[in-house]
Amino acid sequence: MISLNSEFIGITAEVIDSTNPSLVGINGRIVDETQHMFTLKIGSESKMIPKQNTVWKFANEQVINGDLVAKRPEDRIKVKA
């Protein structure tokens, strides 16, 4: 189970909704994370996708609104669930 303060690097994710329709359907493995972006490895390329204004579905079918995880990873992980 993925919580809002989980480590996301290494998890497969897909954008299922976004204010930018060109991002919907993009999926890959999260290889890096910043306060505002996930970097997904898609085939042989990497693509930076904003967390905010996107809804993410993870490999375990869990859905998370990116606005809720738009924090620095080290700060988000420290928070107790």
C-alpha positions as CSV (number, residue, x, y, z in Angstrom):
1,M,0.0,0.0,0.0
2,I,1.4,3.4,-1.0
3,S,0.8,6.2,1.4
4,L,1.2,10.0,0.8
5,N,4.6,9.8,2.6
6,S,5.9,6.8,0.8
7,E,9.1,6.6,-1.3
8,F,7.9,6.8,-4.9
9,I,11.2,6.1,-6.7
10,G,11.1,2.7,-8.4
11,I,7.3,2.5,-8.6
12,T,5.5,2.2,-11.9
13,A,3.0,5.0,-12.3
14,E,0.5,6.4,-14.9
15,V,-1.1,9.8,-15.3
16,I,-4.8,9.2,-15.4
17,D,-6.0,12.8,-15.3
18,S,-4.3,16.2,-15.8
19,T,-5.1,19.8,-16.6
20,N,-2.7,19.1,-19.5
21,P,-4.5,16.5,-21.7
22,S,-1.2,15.6,-23.4
23,L,0.0,14.0,-20.2
24,V,-2.9,11.6,-19.7
25,G,-1.9,8.0,-20.4
26,I,1.9,8.5,-19.9
27,N,3.2,5.7,-17.8
28,G,6.6,4.5,-16.7
29,R,8.8,3.8,-13.7
30,I,9.6,6.8,-11.4
31,V,13.3,7.2,-11.4
32,D,13.6,10.6,-9.7
33,E,11.5,13.0,-7.7
34,T,11.7,16.7,-6.8
35,Q,9.3,19.0,-5.0
36,H,7.2,19.6,-8.1
37,M,8.1,16.8,-10.5
38,F,8.3,13.1,-11.0
39,T,10.8,11.8,-13.6
40,L,9.5,8.8,-15.4
41,K,11.6,6.3,-17.4
42,I,9.6,5.6,-20.5
43,G,11.4,3.0,-22.7
44,S,14.8,4.5,-23.4
45,E,13.9,8.1,-22.5
46,S,13.0,10.0,-19.3
47,K,10.3,12.5,-19.0
48,M,9.6,15.0,-16.2
49,I,5.9,15.3,-15.3
50,P,4.6,17.9,-12.8
51,K,3.0,16.5,-9.7
52,Q,0.5,19.3,-9.4
53,N,-2.7,19.2,-11.4
54,T,-2.3,15.5,-12.2
55,V,-3.8,12.3,-10.8
56,W,-1.6,9.3,-10.7
57,K,-2.4,5.6,-10.7
58,F,0.3,3.3,-9.3
59,A,1.0,-0.4,-10.1
60,N,-1.1,-1.6,-7.3
61,E,-4.1,0.3,-8.8
62,Q,-4.0,3.0,-6.0
63,V,-4.8,6.5,-7.2
64,I,-3.3,9.6,-5.6
65,N,-3.8,13.3,-6.4
66,G,-0.4,14.8,-7.2
67,D,-1.3,18.0,-5.4
68,L,-1.1,16.0,-2.1
69,V,2.5,14.9,-2.7
70,A,3.8,18.1,-4.1
71,K,6.5,18.5,-1.4
72,R,10.2,17.9,-1.2
73,P,10.5,14.1,-0.9
74,E,12.7,14.3,2.2
75,D,10.1,16.5,4.0
76,R,7.1,14.3,2.9
77,I,8.8,11.1,4.0
78,K,9.5,12.4,7.5
79,V,5.8,13.1,8.2
80,K,4.1,10.4,10.2
81,A,1.1,8.7,8.5
